[in-house]
Amino acid sequence: MQFRQAVRMVEATVALTTNRESLLPVLPPPLEVHSLHTDFCEVERIPYPSRADGRISLLEDASLPARYRFIGTRAVWEGPLTRLSRRASDLRFSLWGNLGFLFRFALFLLEKKHGIYSLHACALFEPSRNRLFVIIGGAGSGKSVYLLSGLERGLSLFSSEMVHFRQEGRSVRWFMGSLADNVRLGTLRRYFPLFLPRGEDIPREDEWSRKRAIDLSSYRHLEKSLLDPAVVLLFPRVEEGFGKFALRPLGDDRQTSQFLFANVSEKLSQTTILYDRIPVPGFDSAELAEARRKACLDLVRHRTTAFCGAVLCGPLSCWGDLLEGGLPIRR
């Protein structure tokens, strides 16, 4: 394998080797809907290490059937990899796509090697109160509405899509996540025209079916990590046409930790299909799952977690009076 490259995401390091240079990821990743920019703050090229958290070997060979093997922390891909990429229906589900192999592999390595857990969430920081709002949910839950509305209200961007945390002694450290977001063009036009790309010609019939990757790094918080901010965990459900704001505190720590566990586990443990044809099992194990369960419960019960709640709201009412002190802080 004559071509090699090494990358780092948060603290996870991955060494890549291949017999064809064109198979290596382009760094920094371009700003596209399928880009790793929408997963991580940085996908950083680093000097090729003698030791890495994980390794990926890529063998381009058109005579071999496409196949994938995984042993320990080493993955091997073989077959007509270039052809698979050219014919893929959705490059998000590819080796370097934002729902693809390197993304999930990095989440696994962050947990296994560094004790860092990754929430599918956006995060916004309020410096004046040293308060971090973590808006947790899957696709369609309303994270982008909270994200863009929060930026309009003066909050600083800490993550648009994935945010990471680790317990360090009696403290919790939060690591910055992605600084770009995939947003439906209809959402931008109707509710957040400030963020519409200039000169964008949006056919009305396509505005709700198409997403656009937008760079939000100009709104970012200066520091890449935060130690012991006051944390507000919100689980939203944003309904079109719903004009009210309903906040329900989550008082059962065990139930809340289960919600967190399901969220942190989703991308890591689910089996996915890459290039429309190769099933890739999740990376989970009983040992990792138990450590993750404990980490989620510890986070919910940590002294810095000020509030946990579920929200039902509309796009224009998503913050209610949360930023004006309307939060029953738990101490």
N, C-alpha and C positions, 0 to 999 in steps of 0.2 A: 504494500500500500504506500505509494510514493507521495501522496498528497495528504496533508494533515492540517488541522486547525483546532483551536481550543477556545471555548466560550464560557462566560460566567453569567448567571442569572441570580440576582440577590447574592447568596453565598455559594450556590451550587456550581461546581466546575465540571465540564464535560469535554472529553478529548474525542475528536472526530478524525477518522482515517478513511481514505477512499482511493480507488484506482482511477477515478475520473474527477478532475478538479471542479468541473461544472456542477457536480452533485453537492458541493459544500454550500452552506447558506451564505447569502449575500449579507454582509455586515457593514454599517448598521442596516437593519431591515428597512425596506421602503415602506412608506406609509400607505398601506392598502388594507382592505377589509380583512384579508386573511393573514395580515402581518403579525409577527410576535410583538410588535410595538403595542398592540392592544392587550397583551398579557403582562409584560414586564416593563419596569422603568427603563432598564437597559438590557440588551443582549450584547455583552462586552467581549470583544476579542482580547484574549490574554496569551502570554507566551505559552508555548506547548509544554505541559508539565510532565515530569517523570511520574507523578502520581496525580490522579484526578478522582473526583467522586464517582464518576461514571464514564463509560466509553461506548462509542457507537462506531461500528465498522460498516462501510458501504462497499459492496462489490458489484460493479456494473458488468453484467454478463447476459447478453441477449439470448444465449443458448439455455439459460437456466430458468426454471419457473420462479415466479416471484415468491419469496419466502422470508420469514422473520424468525429469529431465535433470540431468546433472552436467558442469560445465566448470571445469577448474582447481581452485578451492576454493569454488565456488558451486554449490549444489543448488537446483533449482526443482521444486516439486510442484504439480500442477494437477489439478482435477477435483472430484468430490463427496467431499471429504475427510472431512467430518463423517459422512456416511452410511457410508463405509468403516470409520471408527472404531466406530460403533455396531454394525455387523454382523460385526466381526472375531471369529474364533473364539479368538484368543489375543493379548491386548494386549501381550504381551512383544515381539511382532513388529509394532511400530507405529512411528510417528515418534518417540515419547518413551518407548517401552518399553525394558526393560533388555537386550533382545537386538535392539533396533531401530536406527533410522537415526542418531539423535543420538549414541548410544553408540558406534557404529562410526566415525562421522564424527569424533568427538572423539579416538579412538585414532589415526586417520590424521593429524589435525592435530598431535597431541602428537609423533608421529614426525617429520613433515615440517617443522614449524615450530620445534620445541623439542628435538629429539633425545632425547625421553623414550619409553622402551619399556615396554609394559604386559604383565605376565605374568598369565595366568589362574591365580591362586594365592591362598591365604590366607597371612598373615604374622603371626608372633607374636614379640614382643620380650622378651628377658630382660635387664632393666637391670643386674643385678648383674654380668653378664659382657659387657655391651655386645654381645649376640649376637642376631641376627635369624634366625629359622627361617622359610624360605620353602617352603611346601608346594605343589607344582606339579602340576596335573592338570585334566582336563576333568570334566564332569558324571559323578558316580558313582565317582570315583577315591578318595574318602574325605576330601576337604578339610574337610567340616563336622565329621567325627569328630575330626580333629586340632585343629580350631579350638576346639570346645567342651571337649574334654578338656584342651587347653592352658590355656584360661581357668580351668578348675577347678583346675589345678595352679599357678596364680598368675602365668602369663605375661600380658603386656599385649597388647591387640589393636592391630595395625598395619594389618591389612586382612582382610576376610572373603572377598573374591572376586577383586579385581583389585589388583595392587601394581605400582608404577611405579619405574623406575630410569633414571638418566642418568649418563654418565661426565663428570666435570668435572675436566679436567686429569688428574692422576694419582689422583684420588679417584672414588668412586662415591656418588652421592646417591640415597637411596630416599625415595619420596613415599608418604604414607599413602593407602590405598585405602578401600573401602567399610567401613561400620561396622554394617551390617545383613546378615543372611543368610537365605536361604530354606532351611528344613530340613523334612524329612519329620516329620510328627507322631509316627509310630511310632518314629523315631530318638530324639526327645525323650523320649517316654514310657518307652522301654526302657532307654536309656543315660544320658540327661541330663535327668532330671526337674527339676533346678534351673532350667532355662531354659524350662520350660513356662509359657505365659501363664496367669496366674491366672484361675480360673473357666472355663477352656476345657473344653467338653464335646466329647470326641472319640469319635465312633462307631468302634468297633473295625474295622468293615469299611472305613473310609475312611482309617485312620491311615497306611497305606503308600502310598496314591495321592495324598494331598493334602500340599502344602507350606504352611508358614506363614512369613511374613516376621517375624523377630524383631530387635528393636533391641538391639544389643550395645555401644552407645556408652559406657555406664558403665564398660566395661572398657578403654577406649582408652588408648593411650600419650599423654602430654601433648603431645609435639612432633609436628608434621605431617610433618617430614622428618628423616632420619638421614643423617649423613655418615660413611662408612667404618665401619659396624659390622662385626663378624665375622659372616659370612653362612654359613648352612648351607642348602644346596639339597637338598630331598628330593622324590623322585618316588614317591608311595605307591600301593599296591594294598591296599585294606582289604577283607578277605573275612569275611562273616558266618560265625560258628562257628569261625573259625581262631584258636586260642589262643596261638600262638607269635609271636615277633617276629624277623624275619630281615632283616638289614641287609647290603646289598651295595654296597661302595664303587664308584663309577664312576671308573675310572682313566684312561680315554681322553678327553682334553679335546675332541677333535673330535666324538666321539659324543655327549658331554654337551651340547655347544653345538648339535648338531642337534636334540636333544630340546627345548632351550630355544627354538630358532628355530621349530620347529613349533608350540610353545605360543603364542609371541608373535604368530605370523602368523595363527593360526586365525581369530579374530574379525575381524581387519582384512581378510583377503584372501578369505574365503569369500563366495560369492553366497548371498543369503538372499531369502526371499519375504515381503514385508510385506503385511498386510491380506489374506492368503490369495490374492493375485492379482498383485502387482507384483514381478517379479524385480528385485533391486537388486544389481548386480555389486560385487565387492570393490573396495577402494581401492588395491590394491597396484601396484607398478611395479618394474621391474628395478633402478632406482636405489635405491628404498627398501629392497628386499629385500637388496641387497648391503650397505647400511649396517647393516641389522638383523643380518645374518649376522656381520658384524665385531663388532657390539656384544655379541652373545651369546657369541662366542668370547673377547672381551676380558673379559667378566664371569667366565666360568669360570676364566680364567687370572689374574684379578686377585688381588693380594696379600691382600685382605680376604676372599676366598672360602675359607673354612676347610675345607669338606667338601662333596662332592656324592655322593649315594647313592640307591639304590632300596630301598624297604621293602615287605615282604610281612608283613601282620599282621592281627589281628582288631580290632574296635572297642575292646575293653578293654585291648589290649596295644600300642596304636599308638606309644607313646613309648618302650617298652622301657626301657633305662637311659640314654637320650640326655641327660636332664636331670640325671643323677647322674654325668656325666663319662665315659659309655661311648661316646665318639666319637673315632675316630682322626683327630685334627685334622691337616690338611695345611698345612705352612708352607714 
